[in-house]
Amino acid sequence: MNVTKGRRTVTATQITTDLLSVEDAERLSVGEVHDLYRRYVNRSQVKLMTSLGFGRELVDHAEGCWIHTRDGRRILDFTGGVGVLNHGHNHPRILEARRKFQERSRMEVHKTYFSPYIAALGHNLAALLPEDLTMSFFPNSGAEAVEGAVKLAYKYHDGKRGTILSADIAFHGKLLGSGGLTGAQSTFTFPTIPGIDHFAFGDLDSVRETVARHRRADGTSDVYALLVEPFSATTMRECSEEFLRGVRDLCTAEGIVLIFDEIHSGWGKTGSLFHFMRYPGLVPDVMTTSKAFGGGKSSISGFVARESVFRPAYDNLLDALLQSTSTTYYGFGEEAATAIEAVRVAVEDDYPARARAIGEQLVTGLKRIQNRFPDLIADVQGAGALQGIFLSGSPRLIELAARYAPGGLSRDPLLPHKLITAAVINTMYQKHGVYLYYTLNGKSPLVAAPPLVAGESEVAYFLTAFEETLALGMPQLLAALIKDKVWSLWN
């Protein structure tokens, strides 16, 4: 095999010599990794991450709630993998399931063989979910699950309705369709699917008004689907029971397919298996899942639909292959086998109860810290093991943050809040070895969302580190971040 590089032809022998092995990759220094990222991935990504205090170390291994770096640091991962790591890093049962799959040389993927893993996984979801939420489809990512659910709703109406509704603060992914359904702000606007309209999150009157706006002259609705997150992991807000039941009744009356996005909030994270399941008798027409669904090891997502919606859309000889088996990676063996074990662990180890216990300890500790620093913590809001800490500062501190913000970023009205939060995250990581993140929506809450394998000692360690960090004083934290991290990014 020969490859042309500019005006030069490279032979197969030269290519083989130049290719890096897995062992080569594991021997790369952090500087070499940065250089390869700059050359082949994204230069600005290196500049951005290292300026905020991350990306300067390489990970040796990770287990449970802990990350171990090559230079010997032990980091408490309180991000929960942004929803992926309910099971923590490298859960032994999930590793064992994958090891057995590989040792037995099981087949990965083929479009014309039925997969026992897909069959079993579909059965397990149907057993866990209420009523006739029984028909599943398993693509790779959360955004694909959302798009699959939207396509199902459109097909259910045979293309005779043209409008889909989503909330104004939603996050549903970054593909062209799911990106258009996302209410989060972006620095660039991409094209998307037609017919999208938005309602105010959690506001039933807004939903009613938006649905009414899309009524045809003959009195019928043009809305084929309504997509909403029962719990918004970007703002730490949850829809009330009254709102969700009201939307359910409205969608039933109007023939609108109701889709619940539980990609981040699923598998016990907020204190129930899925957030909507805390309300008996409340059932969407379609539910999406991903993130922790793969146990932190496999890239798998899914949507689960009611039979009454799925079968009219796809259960006929003409359309049977329109979605279910026409995608190449549907039925990927090891991914589905991993999800089977991840689901069993979440149920058998009662992850919802674990999340409730973690949440109780977190909220109790955070409220106590808020009472000590009322000028620094405006609010604590969340559910279960997914808690948002809304940091604040005096008007003078906000003014200071805005004044010293790097040029291009100073136009962002929320930048002072973001810098205050980033300052806390930076000190927590550098001084205490606690890894946190913050969302980019709304007032950018600092997120405390440990894996559900976290124990009381890990939560207590976080709370102690957080209190000691705030005790340093926000001016000192903010000045250090701006001087040493953010300002260097732009100079």
C-alpha positions, -999 to +999 in steps of 0.1 A: +000+000+000+013+034-010+000+068+003+007+102-013+018+129+011+019+161-008+044+154-036+059+125-018+048+088-020+051+069+012+055+031+010+038+005+032+071-001+051+075+035+059+038+038+070+043+008+093+074+024+108+056+057+114+024+042+129+022+044+167+011+013+187-010+012+218+023+007+238+038+037+220+007+058+230+010+048+266+047+059+267+040+094+253+048+122+277+022+149+284+042+173+262+042+148+233+005+144+238+000+181+236+021+183+205+001+156+187-032+172+197-020+205+183-009+189+151-038+164+145-067+172+168-072+209+178-045+235+189-071+257+206-084+227+227-049+223+242-046+261+249-081+263+265-078+232+287-043+239+300-052+275+307-079+264+331-056+241+351-065+208+335-048+187+308-013+191+323-013+155+337-019+121+321-039+094+338-023+061+347-054+043+359-088+049+374-110+029+398-143+036+414-144+073+423-106+078+420-083+089+392-046+081+396-022+102+375+012+092+362+029+116+386+013+099+416-016+122+423-049+107+435-079+127+423-114+123+436-137+123+405-168+142+416-179+148+380-195+114+376-182+115+341-209+141+334-235+114+338-215+085+323-199+071+355-228+061+378-209+028+382-176+046+387-144+038+368-138+002+357-165-015+377-153-051+383-186-067+372-186-048+340-150-056+333-157-092+338-187-092+314-165-077+287-136-101+294-159-131+290-173-118+258-138-114+244-124-147+256-153-166+241-148-149+207-185-138+206-195-121+173-197-083+174-220-071+147-238-083+116-269-070+100-284-104+091-279-123+123-302-117+152-284-106+184-292-124+216-277-094+235-301-070+218-330-094+226-321-097+262-314-060+266-348-051+251-365-076+275-347-061+305-358-025+297-393-036+291-393-054+325-381-022+343-402+004+326-439+010+332-469-001+311-462-007+274-428+011+272-415-021+256-400-014+221-363-005+220-337+007+196-300+009+205-277+033+186-244+047+198-249+081+214-275+101+232-279+125+203-287+096+180-312+083+205-330+117+205-330+118+167-343+082+165-371+091+189-380+122+168-379+102+136-403+077+152-427+104+162-426+119+127-431+085+111-460+077+135-478+106+120-469+095+085-452+128+079-486+146+080-476+169+109-446+193+107-439+208+141-419+196+170-417+214+204-388+215+229-380+235+259-360+268+259-332+255+282-330+220+268-298+200+260-304+171+236-271+168+217-250+184+190-261+167+158-279+189+133-313+178+144-307+174+181-287+206+181-317+225+168-338+210+196-312+221+222-321+254+239-285+260+250-267+290+236-239+283+210-212+304+195-223+293+160-257+285+145-259+254+123-289+245+101-313+220+116-346+201+109-376+222+100-406+230+122-389+235+156-406+257+182-398+262+219-418+266+251-406+278+285-392+249+306-416+238+333-443+263+323-475+245+314-492+277+302-463+282+278-468+247+264-505+252+259-499+285+241-472+270+219-494+241+210-523+264+202-500+285+179-496+254+157-533+246+152-544+243+116-574+259+100-594+227+104-587+227+142-562+198+141-527+201+155-496+203+134-474+192+163-460+156+159-438+155+190-430+173+223-395+167+237-386+176+273-361+167+300-380+159+333-348+170+350-325+195+334-289+186+343-276+219+328-296+241+351-304+217+380-341+224+375-368+198+375-402+198+360-430+196+386-453+167+388-482+191+378-463+202+347-454+167+336-489+153+341-504+184+324-481+179+294-490+142+293-528+150+293-523+177+266-503+154+243-529+126+247-557+150+238-539+164+208-523+132+195-488+145+201-460+120+208-445+128+242-407+122+245-389+123+278-351+127+275-335+109+305-300+106+290-283+123+319-308+117+347-313+080+341-302+048+359-307+061+394-288+094+393-316+117+407-330+091+432-353+071+410-345+047+383-356+073+358-366+107+370-402+105+357-408+072+375-412+089+408-447+098+396-468+067+394-489+063+363-470+090+344-457+074+311-442+091+281-447+077+246-409+075+241-380+077+265-343+082+256-313+069+276-275+069+273-245+079+294-246+055+324-265+030+303-231+017+291-216+013+326-188+038+318-173+013+293-195+011+262-208+037+238-245+028+237-278+046+239-314+037+233-349+049+230-378+029+244-413+034+229-448+024+237-461-004+215-490+018+204-465+043+189-438+020+176-458-007+159-479+016+136-446+034+126-422+005+119-439-029+124-448-037+088-429-055+061-423-023+041-408-002+070-394-030+092-358-021+081-364+017+079-346+021+113-342-010+134-317-030+114-306-006+087-279+011+109-246-007+107-238-007+145-272-017+157-267-050+176-230-043+185-223-073+206-199-062+234-216-029+238-250-045+244-235-072+266-219-044+287-252-026+290-270-058+302-245-060+330-246-023+338-284-024+341-283-054+364-257-037+386-278-006+388-309-026+398-293-051+421-271-026+440-301-002+442-285+028+426-316+050+432-312+044+470-275+052+467-282+084+450-308+094+476-282+087+504-255+107+486-279+135+480-290+137+516-254+139+528-245+164+501-274+188+507-270+187+544-233+196+541-238+222+514-265+240+533-243+241+563-215+256+542-240+280+526-249+293+561-212+300+568-207+317+534-241+332+525-224+358+503-207+331+482-234+305+478-266+318+463-284+285+461-281+247+462-304+229+438-307+194+424-319+159+430-302+128+444-265+126+434-268+155+409-265+188+428-258+223+415-241+249+436-249+284+424-219+306+435-222+344+437-202+373+448-206+409+459-213+435+433-177+447+437-164+412+431-187+408+400-174+441+387-138+430+393-143+398+374-158+416+345-130+442+344-102+416+343-119+393+319-100+386+287-110+408+258-131+386+236-149+370+265-159+402+283-190+405+261-206+375+278-229+389+305-226+357+325-188+356+323-183+369+359-203+340+373-184+316+351-151+329+363-161+327+399-171+291+395-140+283+375-118+298+402-133+274+428-129+244+405-093+253+398-084+255+435-104+223+443-084+204+417-049+219+423-050+221+461-073+193+472-073+168+443-111+171+437-123+171+401-155+191+394-172+207+365-197+234+358-224+237+332-225+264+305-262+271+307-280+297+329-259+309+358-233+281+353-237+261+385-208+242+400-219+205+398-214+180+425-223+147+409-202+118+422-205+082+409-231+062+427-204+039+441-192+069+462-193+063+500-198+086+529-160+092+532-157+105+497-187+128+501-172+141+534-138+146+518-154+168+491-174+188+516-143+195+537-123+205+506-150+228+494-154+245+527-116+251+530-116+264+494-143+290+501-125+300+533-096+313+512-119+341+500-132+346+465-110+376+456-079+355+462-093+325+442-105+348+414-072+368+411-052+336+409-074+322+381-074+354+361-037+360+365-023+325+360-049+308+339-074+327+319-053+358+311-025+336+298-050+321+273-053+354+254-018+368+258 
